[in-house]
Amino acid sequence: MARRKAARAAGPSDESLRIARTIVYYEACLDREVPHAVARELWAHDMTTPFAAGEHVSVDAARLLEARARREAAQP
């Protein structure tokens, strides 16, 4: 029981973050119209790492995507 509480307090697992990042990617790129270059760059991103800025993805956009993924991964 104590282990579960400690795990929840530590934040979402790597696997739940990877899944949340994939979902956020689909919501950002497929449900809305974004430039093809941005979608391609996000698709090439390794979903096991936080979203990062790049040639076509701004720092603010990457930060917002990562914050959204972390919120979704933290939901029970």
FENVEN-V539665 format. One record per backbone hydrogen bond with DSSP energy under -0.5 kcal/mol. NH is the residue of the N-H (numbers start at 1). CO is the residue of the C=O. E is the energy in kcal/mol with one decimal. If there is no record, write none. Layout:
{{NH CO E} {NH CO E}}
//
This chain:
{{5 1 -2.0} {6 2 -2.4} {7 3 -2.4} {8 4 -2.5} {9 5 -2.2} {10 6 -1.6} {11 7 -0.6} {11 8 -0.9} {17 13 -2.1} {18 14 -2.3} {19 15 -2.3} {20 16 -2.5} {21 17 -2.9} {22 18 -1.9} {23 19 -2.3} {24 20 -2.8} {25 21 -2.4} {26 22 -2.3} {27 23 -2.7} {28 24 -2.8} {29 25 -2.9} {30 26 -2.4} {31 26 -1.2} {34 32 -0.8} {38 35 -0.5} {39 35 -2.1} {40 36 -2.7} {41 37 -2.1} {42 38 -2.6} {43 39 -2.5} {44 40 -1.9} {45 41 -0.6} {45 42 -0.8} {47 45 -0.8} {49 46 -2.2} {54 57 -2.7} {58 56 -0.5} {62 58 -2.4} {63 59 -2.4} {64 60 -2.5} {65 61 -2.5} {66 62 -2.4} {67 63 -2.4} {68 64 -2.3} {69 65 -2.3} {70 66 -2.4} {71 67 -2.1} {72 68 -2.4} {73 69 -2.5} {74 70 -1.5} {75 71 -0.8} {75 72 -0.6}}
//
